[in-house]
């Protein structure tokens, strides 16, 4: 696109800021009066026309003001992304909340989703920390009823997998505990492929349990993310862009349907470094469900151990100045907590 003049840059930034705040098309007279511009409305009108021709703005009606296009929002975000910081008092409040919940990963996930939804006034999503390569940490086998046994498998990084096994015949809790202890000695720290070579060193019951836990570990290897925590759905349902259309429902389908969300994460934020932001505006021509929306995503965790994704989904007219630094700060905070609690100095 054509290089913008300094005046055009300022006017474009003001139009986007004003539209985010009011959801109403922005006219030249309002810009001059509200921001005390040292040029006439006619001059601003000419610049708005030029910005419209360049594709940064659009005019819903000939007599109306201007509205940012996707490119207009992208320019606005590009200017903001490394310049906005979360106020220190907000950082302190969020940090204190996490400090009170530390050492409880599930509580961290709920809290992160709540904080992001509250600060952004949009929908938040947080995926639980997930190992890039599943590694065995600990197994418990608990007799429940008859031939049924609860298997609790803990992976390195804290992910917990549970399921009920039905054995060929009833087995005492004492025997189950011995099997779990033996497998814990043999399998600790190993990947699924490494554990698969151990079958010749186990008895029939141990081998049956190994078969099931290998299936679970390989399924975990194929997943892009852990459990998804969502908050703030009512925030977007009240936005004017969504109250009279199905846009909100289409957007929410993206995060409610696991396969769609997995595809989005695999193709965007999971390719980025921990702490890096991914900002999707209008679906970026790929996700039709996000046609009227923006997503701000970040990856958090400890590379090589566990990572997750957090972010927000809202109308394209979301408050980027508030949301971008919030997403970045919460990602860094979760990364620090996981490093301290789970990595134990390994990273």
Secondary structure, DSSP 4 states (H G I P E B T S, - for coil): -PPPPHHHHHHHHHHHHHHHHH-S-B-HHHHHHHHT-SS-HHHHHHHHHHHHHTTSEE-SSTTS-BEE-HHHHHHHHHHHTTT----HHHHHHHHHHHHHHTT-HHHHHHHHHHHHHHHHTSEEEEEPPEESS-BEEEEEEEEEETTEEEEEEEETTS-EEEEEEE-SS---HHHHHHHHHHHHHHHTT-BHHHHGGGGGGS-HHHHHHHHHHHHHHHHHHH-SS--EEEE-HHHHHTSHHHHTSSHHHHHHHHHHSHHHHHHHHHHTGGGSPTT-EEEEEGGGGT-GGGTTEEEEEEEEEETTTEEEEEEEEEETT--HHHHHHHHHHHHHHHHHHHIIIIITT--
